[in-house]
């Protein structure tokens, strides 16, 4: 992978020879008038912001820089449109490369390990905040903006306007990453089908309660069974009660680390992440920065009953209730597949693909009506039987601009200008309408989104509500995301293939994570690699000494399927409104 990345950078090139023949206010005015509307700023204010970018970029005009992000619609827009605008306005050429999320994490890890400058900036998930704050290999943006990069920091950046800035802030209170796009993990369902009187009557007759938005996993499972095995067909189309993916690939790992275990009930109470036990099952005491274990025998919960239950249900539902072939889908295949219109609900739906779900029927989207109004809605995800009030309730991805210290200063400053440009108030409302991955409070509250909200299935209401920060990324219990995340998809993939049972896979995962954390501990104790905040593993004990104890992993429940519980969507949405 490292050779491949180095070769890619070599092909792209590092620095171009001369500035383009045009760069300035005339070009800025063209983009403001023709592309960057609507905006929270007036056109005069937009032009003042663009004037600042032009002047700040003068020392770097003619440079060619390289940045990397994953492939979601927002980054496609940046790569194809905003790079062109930025070059015409500032004279800085940006090669904005798109790769899979696993390759982005690998590139970040490779640059951190080798100190070779592969890319000048990354859109890197805030899931790595625990890594960056410990390793100190990423630029501390708080210090940088106040010091070395002050002259290239936009006075109109307005950090307080970023909804996810708390997620990119380290335990030291400093900002290490600048949000570029964020999307939540919500429950998705066909509201038109759920409202059919004939289906509501049949469901209640069989299960004894109303067909509605599931509050718990028992209801989700009942609804999945009902549509897959009882309804079976609507309007001549074979339908299914569940959608997911299972391909043995890196994205299967984040399918689980993105709070799936905590939705089942793994972890401790506490937001944004459980302490002492987080949604990965990693233990770190409340007043400590040192992770102390993942296995039940060390006080963690990666292989505890709640975690094993979560993996078992993922595997079971995928096989019993999802469309044929779903077990072989990856992240990028499964979510757009919803637009085919043959699925009743999805428990784990990333709003990153909202743009696909609001396309018109003419583009093959069968989940909107003839006027383009969604037949579906988004709602809070249900929780499993081990979940307790006060636990983390869902995941949110905050892809954020990250600059590594191994990047030469002039290139880092040019990249910092580009990063600020694509999240600027001049650009952000327009970018949000294209990608629908909201980062600014001012943008989501813009009148254009009030008008568009009925076409977006409840997502605007979600991002205008306090719940938008209750759905949170991976937290600081995870000491080194790249090293640990790669273990997840390999072990979970062996459940999908039938090689291991869920218990066997989670036992092995916990063991492997602790092996890696033991090496981190040795490195930190020897050379302060993690700033004194590397793991300090507990001595293993008999699991019975931890299970069911206060602040310990949860003991196995006698009944893992309590009565199903649902709520009417109209009652639910009132909380967001």
Rosetta blueprint (number, residue, H / E / L):
1 X L
2 X H
3 X H
4 X H
5 X H
6 X H
7 X H
8 X H
9 X H
10 X H
11 X H
12 X H
13 X L
14 X L
15 X L
16 X L
17 X L
18 X L
19 X L
20 X L
21 X L
22 X L
23 X L
24 X L
25 X H
26 X H
27 X H
28 X H
29 X H
30 X H
31 X H
32 X H
33 X H
34 X H
35 X L
36 X L
37 X L
38 X L
39 X L
40 X L
41 X L
42 X L
43 X H
44 X H
45 X H
46 X H
47 X H
48 X H
49 X H
50 X H
51 X H
52 X H
53 X H
54 X H
55 X H
56 X H
57 X H
58 X H
59 X H
60 X H
61 X L
62 X L
63 X L
64 X E
65 X E
66 X E
67 X E
68 X E
69 X E
70 X E
71 X L
72 X L
73 X H
74 X H
75 X H
76 X H
77 X H
78 X H
79 X H
80 X H
81 X H
82 X H
83 X H
84 X H
85 X H
86 X H
87 X H
88 X H
89 X H
90 X H
91 X L
92 X L
93 X E
94 X E
95 X E
96 X E
97 X E
98 X E
99 X E
100 X L
101 X H
102 X H
103 X H
104 X H
105 X H
106 X H
107 X H
108 X H
109 X H
110 X H
111 X H
112 X H
113 X H
114 X H
115 X L
116 X L
117 X L
118 X L
119 X L
120 X L
121 X E
122 X E
123 X E
124 X E
125 X E
126 X H
127 X H
128 X H
129 X H
130 X H
131 X H
132 X H
133 X H
134 X H
135 X H
136 X L
137 X L
138 X E
139 X L
140 X L
141 X H
142 X H
143 X H
144 X H
145 X H
146 X H
147 X L
148 X L
149 X L
150 X H
151 X H
152 X H
153 X L
154 X L
155 X L
156 X L
157 X L
158 X L
159 X H
160 X H
161 X H
162 X E
163 X L
164 X L
165 X H
166 X H
167 X H
168 X H
169 X E
170 X L
171 X L
172 X L
173 X L
174 X L
175 X E
176 X L
177 X L
178 X E
179 X E
180 X E
181 X E
182 X E
183 X E
184 X E
185 X E
186 X E
187 X E
188 X E
189 X E
190 X E
191 X H
192 X H
193 X H
194 X H
195 X L
196 X L
197 X H
198 X H
199 X H
200 X H
201 X H
202 X H
203 X H
204 X H
205 X H
206 X H
207 X H
208 X L
209 X L
210 X L
211 X L
212 X L
213 X E
214 X E
215 X L
216 X E
217 X H
218 X H
219 X H
220 X H
221 X H
222 X H
223 X H
224 X H
225 X H
226 X H
227 X H
228 X H
229 X H
230 X H
231 X H
232 X L
233 X E
234 X E
235 X L
236 X L
237 X E
238 X E
239 X L
240 X E
241 X L
242 X E
243 X L
244 X L
245 X L
246 X L
247 X L
248 X L
249 X L
250 X H
251 X H
252 X H
253 X H
254 X H
255 X H
256 X H
257 X H
258 X L
259 X L
260 X H
261 X H
262 X H
263 X H
264 X H
265 X L
266 X L
267 X L
268 X L
269 X L
270 X L
271 X L
272 X L
273 X L
274 X L
275 X L
276 X L
277 X E
278 X L
279 X L
280 X L
281 X L
282 X L
283 X E
284 X L
285 X L
286 X L
287 X L
288 X L
289 X L
290 X L
291 X L
292 X L
293 X E
294 X L
295 X L
296 X H
297 X H
298 X H
299 X L
300 X L
301 X L
302 X L
303 X L
304 X L
305 X H
306 X H
307 X H
308 X H
309 X H
310 X H
311 X H
312 X H
313 X H
314 X H
315 X H
316 X H
317 X H
318 X H
319 X H
320 X H
321 X H
322 X E
323 X L
324 X L
325 X L
326 X H
327 X H
328 X H
329 X L
330 X L
331 X H
332 X H
333 X H
334 X H
335 X H
336 X H
337 X H
338 X H
339 X H
340 X H
341 X L
342 X L
343 X E
344 X L
345 X E
346 X E
347 X E
348 X E
349 X E
350 X E
351 X H
352 X H
353 X H
354 X H
355 X H
356 X H
357 X H
358 X L
359 X L
360 X L
361 X H
362 X H
363 X H
364 X L
365 X L
366 X L
367 X L
368 X E
369 X L
370 X L
371 X L
372 X L
373 X L
374 X E
375 X L
376 X E
377 X E
378 X E
379 X E
380 X L
381 X L
382 X L
383 X E
384 X L
385 X L
386 X L
387 X L
388 X L
389 X L
390 X L
391 X L
392 X L
393 X L
394 X L
395 X E
396 X E
397 X E
398 X E
399 X E
400 X E
401 X E
402 X E
403 X L
404 X E
405 X L
406 X L
407 X L
408 X L
409 X H
410 X H
411 X H
412 X H
413 X H
414 X H
415 X H
416 X H
417 X H
418 X H
419 X H
420 X H
421 X H
422 X H
423 X L
424 X L
425 X H
426 X H
427 X H
428 X H
429 X H
430 X H
431 X H
432 X H
433 X H
434 X H
435 X H
436 X L
437 X L
438 X L
439 X L
440 X E
441 X H
442 X H
443 X H
444 X H
445 X L
446 X L
447 X H
448 X H
449 X H
450 X H
451 X H
452 X H
453 X H
454 X H
455 X H
456 X L
457 X L
458 X L
459 X H
460 X H
461 X H
462 X H
463 X H
464 X L
465 X L
466 X H
467 X H
468 X H
469 X H
470 X L
471 X L
472 X E
473 X L
474 X L
475 X L
476 X L
477 X L
478 X L
479 X L
480 X L
481 X H
482 X H
483 X H
484 X H
485 X H
486 X H
487 X H
488 X H
489 X H
490 X H
491 X H
492 X H
493 X H
494 X H
495 X H
496 X H
497 X L
498 X L
499 X L
500 X L
501 X L
502 X H
503 X H
504 X H
505 X H
506 X H
507 X H
508 X H
509 X H
510 X H
511 X H
512 X H
513 X H
514 X H
515 X H
516 X H
517 X H
518 X H
519 X H
520 X H
521 X H
522 X H
523 X H
524 X H
525 X H
526 X H
527 X H
528 X L
529 X L
530 X L
531 X L
532 X L
533 X L
534 X L
535 X L
536 X L
537 X L
538 X L
539 X L
540 X L
541 X L
542 X L
543 X H
544 X H
545 X H
546 X L
547 X L
548 X L
549 X L
550 X L
551 X L
552 X L
553 X L
554 X L
555 X L
556 X L
557 X L
558 X L
559 X L
560 X L
561 X L
562 X L
563 X L
564 X L
565 X L
566 X E
567 X E
568 X L
569 X H
570 X H
571 X H
572 X H
573 X H
574 X H
575 X H
576 X H
577 X L
